[in-house]
């Protein structure tokens, strides 16, 4: 991917407070430490939609509940601010905390047992996360484990069989959301066949669209039929769909395939924009604008305050100048509001 050089030029305009507030709604941020610090307080008071937690924030169920409540209390300090609190809790090797939580095998093992086990795990996760005041779990992984050389998916996937991933993913989603926690199917349109970790570099796949429809897309279709609250994009280039453009920034992938072909109308999250697949090519602000313009509703910036500030400013400027249409931004916010109305407590 080339270094950023936006092709279009926009008249200068001063971003207003309303523009900045609207831009903030397009962000989900992370922060360091076990307490609400000045960095995350700044972002919450700016009006971000969500905060994602990691092991650096909590290591036990009780600590998780405490920090989640503190985040919600921080949001309540500002009128009309409401946030969702999220976590990556997939089971197996991707869990952020273990103390006070039920140990769960990898999703590969869950998939080998079957649909009932996937539903049981979803129920367990819902009970334990909801009681810790978590609103959204960035799970399940519905990538198909089709490449044994894949360094990042592997046993996070339910199976190498797309039909098993589809049925188990749907069962997990249904159980998790019935228990009051929003699910997020990831990583659209499929990260299972890469041999590059997008945390480190940008994977590229040459598969024809017919192959995507046969293998990668069915689990996402099943997730949409299960009324999954959200779907996360992959920082992967699918050359046959949009040559040279990562899915996270591809209108052809998000609006063309996910929205128009599959019919999904829930929230679309980006994977973290600080991953090297994106961050090595452009600033967080430029990446955020391109992702939202392509159809993403909320971008994740999980670590650095300077990058969160950059994204907020660049998004606000893009709204003010018209680079981002107000209609596109308001559409994203409406989807976030609908999800939050159902799952945020």
N, C-alpha and C positions, 0 to 999 in steps of 0.2 A: 504494500500500500504506500502510495506517495505521501510525502509530508504535506501537511495541510496547506491548501492554496485555494480558498473558496472562489469558485468561478463567477459568482454573482456579486454585484456591488449594491449596497443599499444606502439610501440617504441617511445622513446622521440624524439621530433623534435621541433625546434624553430619556432614559428609562425612568418611569415614575415609580412611586412606592407601590402602586397597584400592579405594575409590571413585575416588580421584584417579588411581590407576594405570590403572584400567579406562577412565576418561574420556580419559586421554592417548592410549590406543590408537586413539581415534576421530579423531586429528589427523594431518595432514601439513602441515609448516611450512617456511617459507623464511627466509633470513637474508641479511644484507649481508656482502660481502667475500670474499676468496679463501682465508680460513683459517677453521677451526672456532673461532668466537668464544664469549664467555660466554653470549650469548643462545641460540644454537642448542644449546650444551652443556647449558644448563638444561632445554631442551625434550626433548632426547634422553635425559637422565638421568631426566626425569619419566616417560618411557616412550612417547613418540609413535611411531606406526607408520612414519612416512615423513618424508623431507626432500626438497624440490624445489629444484633448482638452476637458476640463470639466468645470463645473461652477466655479471652483477655478481660471480659466483662463479668463473667460468672462461671463458677465451677461446680455449683450444686443447685438443686431445685430451689432451695430457700433463697440463695443469692440471686438466682434468675428472677424469682418473684419480686424480690426487693428492688432490683434495678429496673424491672419493667414498670413497677408502680411509680418509681421515682421519675421515669421518663414521662409517664402520663401526667403526673403532678406538675412537672415542668411545663408541659403543654398547656395545662389548665391555668397557668399564670398569665397567659395571653388570651384575650377574648377571641373566640371563633377558631382557635387552633385545636386540632385533634390529630393525633398521630397513631399509626399502627406500629406495633412492636413485632419484629420478625426475627427468625433464627434459621440457620441451616441445620436441621435435625433429620438426617436421612436414615439413621441406623447404620450398623456395621462400623466402618472406619470413619465415617463422616458424622460425628456427633460433637457438639460443643461442650457438653457436660455429661458426666456419668453419675455423680453422687446424687442419690435420691431419684434416679431414673431407672426404668426397667431396661436391662441389657437386651439388645435386639441384634440378631445375626445380620449379615450382609443381605442386601436385597437379592443377590444371586441365590442365596440359600432360601430366602423367603419365596422367591419365584419357583424354586424347585419343589417346594411343598405345595404351593398352589394358591388359588384365589382366596380361600377362607383364611389362610394365614396372612395374606396381604391385608385383608379387611381387619383382622385381629390387631395387626401392628398399627394400622391407622387409628383404630379405637384407642389403643394404649397411648399413642402419641397425642391424640386429641385430649384425652383425660389429663395427662401429665403437663402438657403445654398450656392448655386452657387454665388449669389451676395455678400456673405460674404467670398468668396474665399475658400470654403470647397470643397474638392475633393471627399471625401468618407464618407458616412453615414453608421454606423454600425446598419443597419436596412434593412429589417423588421425582427421581430421575427416570425419565421414560425413553432415554436413548437405548437403542438396541446394541447389545455388546457383540458387534459383528467383527471386530478386529482384535485378535488376541495381543497385538502389539500396542494397543491403546494405553497410554501411560496415565490417563486421568479418569476414565470411566470404569472399565473392568467390572469388578463385583459390586459397583454401585448400581448397576443395571439389573433388572429382574431376570434377564435371559438373553441368549443369542437368537431366540425365536420371537419375532415381532408379535405374534398372536398372544404369547404368554406375557410379554411386556404390556400389551394392550389390556388384557383382562385383569392382570394384577394391578397395573397402574390405576385402572378405573375403580377397582375395589378399594384400594388404599385411599384414593381421593374421596370416594363416597363416604367412607367411614370417618376420615379426618374431618371433613366438612360437616358431617352430621353431628360431630362432637364440638362444633363451634370454632374450629380453626381453619382459616383459608389455606388451600393447597396451591402449589405452583409447579406445574409440569415443566421439566427442563431436559435438554437445552435445544430449543427449536432452531432449525428443522432437523437436528440430529448431530450429536457429537460422538456417536459410537464408533464410527469407522475411521477416526483420525489416528495418526501415529505421532502427533505433536500435541503437547499440552498448551492450551491457549493462555494459561497463566504465564507462559514463557515465550511464545511466538504465535504467529497467525497461521492456523491450519488451512489448507486448501484442498477441496475435494472435487474430482472431475466427473462425478456421477451424473448421468442423464436424469432428467426429471422423472422419467418412467421408473428408474430404479428408486428414486426417493419416494415415489408414490407407493411402490411395492414394499419397501423395507422400513425407511425412516419415518414416514408420515403416519402410518396406521395408529401407533400409540398416541400421537397427538390428536388424531381424529377421535379416538376412544376417550381421551381426556376431555375434549370439548363436549362430547356426548354425555359425559359424567358431570357436566356443568362445573368444571374446574374454575376456580375463581381467577386464576392467573396462569400465565405461561411466560417462561424466561427464554430469551434469545441466546444463541450461541455466537461466540466470536469466531466464526468459521466462514470461509468463502466457499460458496457453492457455484462453481464456474458456469454450470449449465443454466442457472437461474439468473445470476447477476454477476458477470465476470469481474473479478477484482474487488468486489465490495463485500465486507463482512455482513453476515445476516443481520446483526444488530443495527446496521446502518442502511439496510436494503429495503426500499419501499416495495420492490418486486417480491421479496420474501415475506415481509410482514403484511402489507396490504394485499398483495397479489395472491400469495399462497395461504397464509394463515387466516386473514380476514375473508377474502372473497371465495377462495376455493374450499377451505375447511369450514368457514362460517363462524369462527370464534369472535365473540364481541366482549370478552372480559378484559382484564388488565394485562398488558404486556410489559414485563420488566426487562431491562437489559441485564446481562451479567455485569459484574463489576467493571467499570471503565478504567480502573487502575491496573487491570491485567495487562501484561506486556503486549499481547496481541493487538491492543488498541493504544496503550500509553506510549509505546515506542514510536508510534506514527503521528500522534497529534496530542494536543492539550486536552484536559478533561472538559474544558468549556466547549471546544470545537466538537469533541466527540458527543457531548450531551446534545448539542443543537442538531447534529446530523442524525442521531438516534431518534429524537423526538420528531423531527421532520419526516423520518421514514415510517413512523407509526408506533414507536415505543411510547408507552404512557408514563413510565417512571424509570429513571436511571439510578443504578446503584453506584455510589462512591463510598467505599467502605473504610477508608483509612485516613487520608490526610485532609486536614482542614483547609490548607491552601488550595487544594484541588476542588474541594466542595465550594469554596468561595468563588473560584474561577468559573465553575459551572453555573452557579447562581447568577453571577454578573453577566456571563456570556449569553445565557438563556434570556435574561431580562432585556439585554440589549437587542437580541434577535427578535423578541416580541415587539419592542419599541420601534424597531426599524422596518418591521414587516418581513424579515427573513423567515421567521416562524409565523405562520398565520395564527391569528387569535382563535379562529375556529378550530384549528388542529389542537391548540393548547387546551381550549375549553372542552373539547371532546375527551382528551386525556384525563382532565380533572373530573369530568362527569363519571368516567369509568372508575376512577379511584374512589370517588364519593360513594358510588353504588356498592363497591366491595366493602368499604369501611362501614357503611350503614348496616351491612349484614354481619360483619365479623368483629368490629372494634368495640370493645367494652371498657 
